[in-house]
């Protein structure tokens, strides 16, 4: 597999991981314990998906303007994914203290299930951050 193809496939993987993050986020914020959707996280992940589609679509173009737009979209997608993940982590930090660090939620199975789901969602977000940052440095199209 050439470097150009590896960059393309890395961005397809980032797009898939972003969809997974979006689905996990929606599932977690609709858990009986939380029910606290921040629509800005959804908008941010959808914007990241749009920029990923632009980056993937323009990756094979030879025009200089297309290459610049592709590079900007690649960086923007990573930044949007990181922002959405950090926002989600900020939404969950306090609840982790209540769920795992105090007696307030002792015996509350819904709280522990929602907390565990949030931890797994954060792990997937972090994996997506790392893959998106690595993919940003892989070539995706023809050299000028």
Buried (B, 14 or more C-beta within 10 A) or exposed (E): EEEBEBBBBBBEBBBEBBEBBBEBBBEBBEBEBBEEBBEEBBEBBBBBBBBBBBBBEBBEBEEEEBBEBBBBBBBBBBBBBBBBBEBBBEBBEEBBEBBEEEEEBEEBEEBBBBBEBBBEBBEBBEBBBEBBBBBBEBBBBEEE
